[in-house]
Every structure is written in C-alpha cells, then in structure tokens.
Amino acid sequence: MTGEATPFFFADRSGAVAGDEGIAHFGDPVREQRRLAAGHAAVPRDDRAVIEVAGPDRLTWLDSITSQALTGLAAGQSTELLVLDPHGRVEHAAGVLDDGSSTWLIVDSGDAAGLAKWLTMMRFRSQVEVRLRDDLAVLGFMERGDAEKRVALEAFRPHGLPVVWGDPWRDVAVGGWQYAASDAHPGAGYAWIEALVERSALPRLADLELAGLLAAEALRIAAWRPRWSREVDERAIPHEYDWLRTAVHLNKGCYRGQETVAKVHNLGHPPRRLTLLHLDGSDSVLPEPGTPVLQAGPDGEAAEAGHVTSSALHHDLGPIALAVLARRVPAAAALEIRADGARIAAAQEIIVPADAGATAEVPRLTRLSRRPLAEPPAK
C-alpha cells in the first residue's frame, strides 16, 4: 500500500494508491483501464453505498416520490431514479434493483446519508423500512467478462436473486427521451455492472483482478454518463445532462418536480448543457472539477462559459472532460481551461444541444432491464 492506511477494501493489495473516495489505482491506471474495459478487472467502489428499502409498499411508494415509474418493476430488472425538489432540481440519484422482497438503491457515498434520511422522513403511513447497509460492498465491472464470472460466485443474494445492478445508460429507457443527436451514442457500449458483496466475503475474492477508480471514471466520462457526485450542483435539472434518457419517465403519474420536467421538455432550451471536452494534452494537466471553462469574447477578453465537472485520461481518447456550459455558448466556440499555470485548449463534442426539448413526439420505448448476472458454474 502506498501512503497512509485507509479503511478502503482491498487497500492492502500490492501497489494500491488511495484517493479521497477509494483506491485511485493499483500502480498502472492506463493498463487497468484497458483491462476494465475488456471485462477482465473489477473496481472496488468505495465511493458507492447501498440503501435497502423493504416492505410491501416499497415500489408504489418510491414510484410516487421519484422521477421513475417503478410500480411494474420486475424482480431482477435494473433502472435508476432521481429525487427532485419542487422546482425540478436534482437532489438525489440512485441505481435501482428489486429482488422481489427488497428494493436496493446504489448511490454515490456522499449522497447516501442524505437520501436515506429523506426517504425515512417521507414514509408517513407507507409500509416501508429504509436502512443503510454498511455491511455491503460494491464491485463494478463490465458485462460478459472474467470479472463478472468471478464476482458471480460471491454476489449477495439475500432472497435467492443476486443483487446486481446493470447501468441502464446503454439504452433509452421506457418512457425516457434522448437529447443527444448522435446516432452512435457512446453509452451503447457502456455495459457497466455493479454487484453487491458482503464485506465478510471479500477475502474470498483475493485473486480478483482489480482496477482503480480512475479507470472507472475514464470509461464513464467517455460514455457521457452523468453522476450525482460530479455533475450535479444546486442548479441541476435532468434535461441539462440528458438524464431524461434513463432516469425520468415522462408518462408516469405526479411527483415532486414533475411540472418543471414537463415544462422544460415541452418548451425546450434548458439553461445549461452538458458537453464532452477533448483537451489539449501537451501539458499533461487534467483540470479539477469546478475549474472554469473560458470562451474568448469579441474584444479578446475571456469570459466564463461554464465549468468542468469531471476529467480523466482515457486510454484511447486521451485527456477528456465533462463540462456544464451555458446554453448560449456556440457549439463551434473556441474554449480554454486554465489549470496549474497551463492554458488548455478544449474542443466540444455536443451531448445536449442548445435547442434540446421543444418536441411533442412520443418517447421511444426500449428495454428497461438487463439479463441476470451469470450464475456460478455448476459444481
């Protein structure tokens, strides 16, 4: 282990380098990223946490207070939800899987306590129980690889079904809507899986090939996938991140924030838009989240156009970042980021167009779920 001891699982693995939220890498971030993309490695997700919602009313109750339609969610199906404030701003986000007896919410660790508290306050007379499951760890990997087969042996299955969430970002979910105009959306190849494993079972995965959080972040950013802990701020609405794609059902019943969701979708033009930035890598500098993105004005002075939310060195694309820009920023604008004394040129790849929304067409209907995790081989 490099550096001070940490409570992170697999922190004692040779070459492990700890970051703020977990193991950043295990000695070779780029190689780990390639192995992760190929399905050979898994990522210890210390930056993720688990909330269990139990009780007979769990799905109808969650349906009534979140952006996703959940009353018909079958055991083993994966989806995601957002909790919005009355003005439609994103407060919480969670991956969702129901195993027939409990609904499992997989969340960014910084959001876990706040979401669990809010859910507990919203129970009223509903027959539900909410609890944080600190006894469970989260492992992330790509589908149909060696890592999936290995984790299948230890996946948590309290009611018979393995608790394994498949990120729905690969498809436009039932009732969802995609703003990105790309015919070859990079999310289509983002076959990301997160499995729950009891912490007491982790020693039995001592031979599992591992990658760090840097590898997971690079693949996420390249797939244009938004995340609560990185992209969301106090102004965020789902439209700005193309999050209607998988986390919002446009045809479901009333829920908090629905008026804003419908209004912005029908009238169009969300105030900001998510974009992928391809960065000049000559200075080998990656901007930190929150770093301003600048646009040169007609007088030659640089004006702030938005800010970086995530950045990474991708094994194929090179240095990339997600950024939230003002709607007014032209798609062809010359952008620049200043970090650590370097001036980094940034080229946009449009995710959410400036004219997103303003459509009355029927949302596309595609699959909501994924196939079950591969079962362990017969003994």
N, C-alpha and C positions, 0 to 999 in steps of 0.2 A: 504494500500500500504506500502511495506517495502522499506525504503530508500528514496532518493530524488524523487521529482516529475519528470515525463518524459512525452514526447509527445505521447507515445505509446497508441494505442487504447486499451480499457479495462484495462488501467493501474490503474483505481480506483477500480477494482474488489478486494474483500477481499482476502488477502494472496498473492497478486501479487508481485513477486520479479523481478525487472528489470535487464536485462543483457545489453550488449553493443548494441545489434541489436533489442531487443524487450523484451517481458516478458519471462524470462527464465523458470519460473514455478509459480504455484499458491499454493504452500505450500507442495505438495506431488508429486514429479516428477515421482516416480515409479508407483504410482496408476494412475496418469494422463496418463502415457504411456500405461498402460493396457486398460484404458477407450478409449483412442485414437485408439488403435489397434482394439478394438471391434466395433468401429464406433459410440460410444456414445458421444465423445467430439470433439471439433474443436480447431484449433490452430490459434490465431491471428498472421498473418505473416507480422509483421512489417519489417522483413528482406527481403521482396519481394516488387517489384514495377511493374508498368504497363506502357507499351508504346502502344499507338494506332497508327496503320498505316491505313490511309484511302485513297480513290481514286481508280479509275478504273484499274490502272496498278499495284496495290499493290502485288498481288500474283505472277505475272510473274516477277516483279521487284525483290521481295525477293528471288524467285527461282534462279535468275541469279547471285546473290551476296552471297548466303549462301550455306551450305552443304546439305540442304534438298530439295527434289522435292515438289514444292508447287503449280504448275500450276493447278493440278487437285484436290486440297484440297476442299472438300465439306463443306458447312456450317454445323457447329457442330462437325466436325472432329478435333481431337487433335493430335498434333505431336510436335517435337522440332527441333531446328536448331542450328548450330554453325556458327560463323563467324571466318574464319581462315585467318592468314596472308599469304603472298606469299610462305612461307616455310612450310605451313600446320600446324602452331602452333595455338592453340585455343586462340582467342582474346575475344570472347563474346559467350554467350549461352542464349537461350530463349525457354520457352514453347510457343507453337503457337496454336491459335484457331481463326478461321474465322467465323463470324456470318452472312455472306452474304453481308455485307456492309462495315465492318471494319475487319482488322486483328489485333488481340490482342496478344501482346508479354508479357509474365510474366517472370520477370528476378530477379536475386539477386539484392538487392537495391544498392550495391556498383558498379554494372555494368550498372545501368540504364542510368545515365547521359552520360557515355562514349559511350554506344551503340546508344542512341538517337542522339548524336552529329554525330557519324559516319554515321548513316543512313541518316541524313539530308544532309551531305556532298556528299553522293552518289546518290542523287536524279537526278541530271542533268536534262534531259528533261522529265523524267517519271512523269506521273500524279499521284503523291502520296503526302500525308501530314503526317508528323511524329510529335507526341507530347506526352510528359509525362503526365500521368493522376494522378496527386497528389490527386484528389478528390475521388479516388477509393481505397478501402482497399482489402486485400487478406485474405481469410479464408481457411485453409487447414484441410482436414478430410479424413477418409477412406470411400470408397463407400458402399452404401446399409446399412447405419446405421441411427440412430436417428439424428445425426448431419446433414447428407445430407438432410433429410426431413425438418429439421428446417430451414436450410440456403436456401432451395428452395423457401421459402416464400419471401425472400428479395434479391435474386440473381439479379444482374444488367442485364437488358435486353433492351438496347437502341434501338434495331431494331427487337424486338419480341422474339429473341432467347436468353436464359440465357447464359451469358459469363462464362462458367465453363470448366476448362481445366482438362482433365484426363491424368495423367502422363503415357506416352506410355511404361514405363520401364517394364511392365508386359510381353510384347511380343517382339519378333524380328520384327521390322517394315518392311514394304515393301521396298525392296532394301537394307536392312540392313544386318548385319553379327554379329554373336556372337562368341567371342573368348573363353569365359568361357566354360569349358568342362563339367560342372555339368549338369546332366540330370534333377535334381530338383533345378533349379535356384531359389534362394530366391526372386528374383524380381517378379516371377509369382504370389506371394501372396501380392505384394505391390500395392494395389488398391488405390493409392493416388489421391486425387482430390483437385484442388484449384479453389475457386469461387471468383468472383469479386462482391463486395458490395459497394454501395455508402456510403461514410463515414457518410453522413447525416442520413443514415438508420440504423447505428449501434445501436443507443439506442433502437430500436425495437427488438434487439437480446439480451436484458439484461438478459433473462432467459436461454441463451445458455450455455451448459456445456463446460468448457474450459480446455485446456491443454496448457502447455508452449512449447517453442522452444526446450528445452532439450528432451522432449518426441518425437517431430517430428524428431530430429536429430538421436536419437537412432534407430528409425524404418528405417530411410533412410540408415544408415550405415549397419544395418543388412541385407538390401536388396542389398548391393553392389552398391548403386546408386551414381554416381559421381555428384559433384556440382561445379559450377564455383567459388564460393567464398571460397571453402575449398580445393578442389583437384587441381585446375588449377594454374600453375605458368608460368613463361616466357618460359619454355621449353616444355610445354604440347602439345602433339599431340593426336588426338582422340583414336588411337589404344591402347595407354597405359592404358586407363581407360575402355576399352570395350565399348566405346561410339559409335562405328560403329553400335552397336546394335539398336539404336533408333534415332540417330541424324544425320546420314550420309547416303545418298542414293548413292550407288556405281554405279548405272547405269544412272544417270542423266547427263545433259549437263555440260559444262565447268563452273567452278567457281574458285575464288582465293583459292589457296592451294590444288587444286584437284590433281596435279601431285604428291605431297608428299603422299596424301591419297592413291592413286593407287599404287605408288611405294612400300610403306611400307606394304600395304596389299598383294601385289603380291610376293614380295621378303621375307616378314616376318621379324621377330625379331625386334620389336620396342625396342628402347634403354632402356626403363624402363617398369615397370609393376605394376599395382595396385593389392594389396593383402589385405585380411581381417586378422587382427591380433587378436587372443584370448589372453588376457592379464592376467597375474597372479594378482588376486585381493586382495592378502593378505595384501597389504599396503594401500589399498583404495585410490590409486593415479591414476588419469587419465592424461596422457601426453597431453600437449598443441600442437596444430598444429605447425609444424616446428621442433618438437623435433626429434633429430637424432635417427635412428634405427641402432643398432650396431650388428656386426657379429664377433664372435671370430675367429681370424686367427690361422694358424698353429703354430705360436710362442706364442700363448696365448694372444697376444695383440688384442684389439677390434678395428675393422675398421668400418667406417661408411658405411652402406649398403643402406641407403635411409632415408626417414623422414616420420613422422606421418602427415597426412592431416586432419583427424577428429577422435574424440574419444567420447565414451559415455558409460554409464552404462545401459545395456539392461535388461529389466525385466525378460528375460528368459536365454539369453546367458551370462549374467554377463558383465564384462568390455571388450569392444571391440574397435577396431580402424581400420580405413583405412590408409594404408601407400603406398607410392610410393617407390619401390625398384629398384635397378639396375638389368638389365636382368641377369647378371652373378651370382646373389645370388641364391644358390641352394634352391629348394623347401623344402628340409629337414634341412636347416641350422638352428642352434640354434641362436636365436636372443634375444636381450636385449635392453631395453629402460631405460635410467636413468633420473628420474624426481623427483624434490623436495627431493633429497637425497636418493631416493629409487631406487633399481635395479629391474626392472620389466621384468620377462621372457615373451617372446612373441612367440606364435606358429602360423604358417601361415596356412591360408585356401586360396588356389590359386584361383584367379579370372582370371587374364590374364596370360596364360602360357608363359614361356620364348621363346617358339618357335611359338608364335602366328603369324598368317598370313601364307604366303608361300602356298597359296591354289588357285586353279583355278576353284573350284566348283561354281555352280550358287547359289547366295544368296537365302536363304529361304524366301518365301513370306507368310506373315501372315497379320493379320489385322492392320490397321493404327489407327483406331479410337476407341472410346468407345461409349456406349449408352448415350443418353442425360441425364442430371440431372433429378431426379424425379420431376415431376410437383407438384405444390401445390395442396392439396386436394380440391375438389370442395366445394364451399361454399353453 
